[in-house]
């Protein structure tokens, strides 16, 4: 029985920084959707041509509360749709068969398990983003989860769309058997 290997793309935030795009703490890589969307598409294309058969929407920084702090909360839906559109345009430009993963990121800062709220509080926030992205993606990637609550909330929201779901965790630096929250990887 043969299994197909999925090759994911490289980190968009780091690639954007390397290309000189400003990545502010407030809205992280979402800023590129505002100031350099052509670079987002170009990075997607580079990843595809390098062999990625799944690319991730540049929605890691498209978080409603962060956009609100930046005064652009009204662009939440537009930025999600733009990110999905740039991924789709990159696939078309390369002529390759590639899947799109919709990124569902930590809502309150990467690697900050101390800021994670209850599943009941955050699942609706993830569901809103998942419902916007669902028609435009093949799978959801709940990425860099540092706490079980955010992983459950993101995965449930993504699953409610009927799309497959991938969850990735970040581990504690001194204890790789635990999440950054201190919860065991086994429990997650």
Secondary structure as GFF3:
##gff-version 3
##sequence-region A 1 188
A	DSSP	alpha_helix	12	18	.	.	.	ID=ss1
A	DSSP	alpha_helix	30	35	.	.	.	ID=ss2
A	DSSP	alpha_helix	37	49	.	.	.	ID=ss3
A	DSSP	beta_strand	54	56	.	.	.	ID=ss4
A	DSSP	alpha_helix	64	69	.	.	.	ID=ss5
A	DSSP	three_ten_helix	73	75	.	.	.	ID=ss6
A	DSSP	alpha_helix	76	94	.	.	.	ID=ss7
A	DSSP	beta_strand	99	104	.	.	.	ID=ss8
A	DSSP	three_ten_helix	113	115	.	.	.	ID=ss9
A	DSSP	alpha_helix	119	134	.	.	.	ID=ss10
A	DSSP	beta_strand	139	145	.	.	.	ID=ss11
A	DSSP	alpha_helix	148	159	.	.	.	ID=ss12
A	DSSP	beta_strand	164	169	.	.	.	ID=ss13
###
